[in-house]
């Protein structure tokens, strides 16, 4: 069950990063894409937080449990702390802060993908 949850999380993350985001920004006008992203990412982070949290709770491997719990906590951080900071920087027209916070979210997301990939294939 744990492996299925980890695989599902990875699938959601990769599909969203490789397909959804590029398509949204290439098809929709910037203003509409921004509205979509503001609605999408809180649901994305909440869903993945629940999925990786469940994987942590159900895992029989200590390392997997710890890594999945770390990913779940990162999703909570992204949802509750970083996303509001990104939105505030965008609304206040603070491009420097927006770029910094956005880059932080991308790096965290990439690290989560790496961590979950390790969990799936190593443990």
C-alpha positions as CSV (number, residue, x, y, z in Angstrom):
1,X,0.0,0.0,0.0
2,X,2.8,2.4,0.9
3,X,4.5,1.9,-2.5
4,X,1.1,2.7,-4.3
5,X,0.7,5.9,-2.3
6,X,4.3,7.0,-3.1
7,X,3.8,6.1,-6.8
8,X,0.5,8.0,-6.8
9,X,2.2,11.1,-5.3
10,X,5.0,10.9,-7.8
11,X,2.6,10.5,-10.7
12,X,0.6,13.6,-9.6
13,X,3.7,15.6,-9.1
14,X,5.3,14.7,-12.4
15,X,2.1,15.1,-14.4
16,X,1.5,18.5,-12.8
17,X,5.0,19.7,-13.4
18,X,5.5,18.3,-16.9
19,X,2.0,18.6,-18.4
20,X,-0.4,20.8,-16.4
21,X,1.8,23.9,-15.6
22,X,3.3,24.3,-19.1
23,X,0.0,23.8,-20.8
24,X,-1.8,26.3,-18.5
25,X,0.8,29.0,-19.2
26,X,1.0,28.3,-22.9
27,X,-2.8,28.2,-23.5
28,X,-4.3,30.7,-21.1
29,X,-3.7,34.4,-20.9
30,X,-1.4,35.3,-18.0
31,X,-4.2,36.7,-15.8
32,X,-6.4,33.6,-16.2
33,X,-3.4,31.3,-15.7
34,X,-2.7,33.1,-12.4
35,X,-6.2,32.6,-11.3
36,X,-6.0,28.9,-12.1
37,X,-2.7,28.4,-10.4
38,X,-4.0,30.1,-7.2
39,X,-6.8,27.6,-7.1
40,X,-4.8,24.6,-8.2
41,X,-1.7,24.7,-5.9
42,X,-3.5,24.7,-2.5
43,X,-5.4,21.6,-3.6
44,X,-2.3,20.1,-5.0
45,X,-0.3,20.7,-1.7
46,X,-3.2,19.5,0.5
47,X,-3.8,16.3,-1.5
48,X,-0.1,15.4,-1.7
49,X,0.3,16.2,2.0
50,X,-2.5,13.7,2.8
51,X,-1.1,11.1,0.4
52,X,2.5,11.3,1.7
53,X,1.3,11.5,5.3
54,X,-0.7,8.3,4.8
55,X,2.4,6.7,3.2
56,X,4.4,7.6,6.3
57,X,1.8,6.2,8.6
58,X,1.5,2.9,6.7
59,X,5.1,2.3,6.0
60,X,6.9,-0.6,7.7
61,X,10.3,0.8,6.9
62,X,11.7,3.4,9.2
63,X,13.6,5.3,6.5
64,X,10.5,5.4,4.3
65,X,8.3,6.5,7.1
66,X,10.7,9.4,8.0
67,X,11.2,10.5,4.4
68,X,7.5,10.4,3.6
69,X,6.7,12.3,6.8
70,X,9.3,14.9,5.8
71,X,7.6,15.3,2.4
72,X,4.2,15.6,4.1
73,X,5.5,18.4,6.4
74,X,7.1,20.1,3.4
75,X,3.6,20.1,1.7
76,X,2.1,21.7,4.8
77,X,4.9,24.3,4.8
78,X,4.2,25.0,1.1
79,X,0.5,25.2,1.6
80,X,0.4,27.3,4.8
81,X,3.5,29.4,4.7
82,X,5.1,29.7,1.3
83,X,2.0,29.9,-0.9
84,X,0.6,32.9,1.0
85,X,4.1,34.6,0.8
86,X,4.1,34.0,-3.0
87,X,0.6,35.4,-3.4
88,X,1.4,38.4,-1.2
89,X,4.5,39.2,-3.2
90,X,2.6,38.8,-6.5
91,X,-0.2,41.0,-5.3
92,X,2.2,43.7,-3.9
93,X,4.1,43.6,-7.2
94,X,7.3,42.6,-5.5
95,X,9.0,40.7,-8.3
96,X,12.2,40.0,-6.4
97,X,10.4,38.4,-3.5
98,X,8.0,36.6,-5.8
99,X,10.9,35.1,-7.8
100,X,12.7,34.1,-4.6
101,X,9.6,32.4,-3.0
102,X,8.6,30.8,-6.3
103,X,12.1,29.4,-6.8
104,X,12.0,28.1,-3.2
105,X,8.8,26.2,-3.9
106,X,10.2,24.7,-7.1
107,X,13.4,23.5,-5.3
108,X,11.3,22.0,-2.5
109,X,9.1,20.3,-5.0
110,X,12.1,18.9,-6.9
111,X,13.6,17.6,-3.6
112,X,10.3,15.9,-2.7
113,X,10.3,14.2,-6.1
114,X,13.8,13.0,-5.5
115,X,13.0,11.8,-2.0
116,X,9.9,10.0,-3.1
117,X,11.7,8.4,-6.0
118,X,14.4,7.1,-3.6
119,X,11.6,5.7,-1.3
120,X,9.9,4.0,-4.2
121,X,13.0,2.3,-5.6
122,X,15.3,1.9,-2.5
123,X,12.9,0.8,0.2
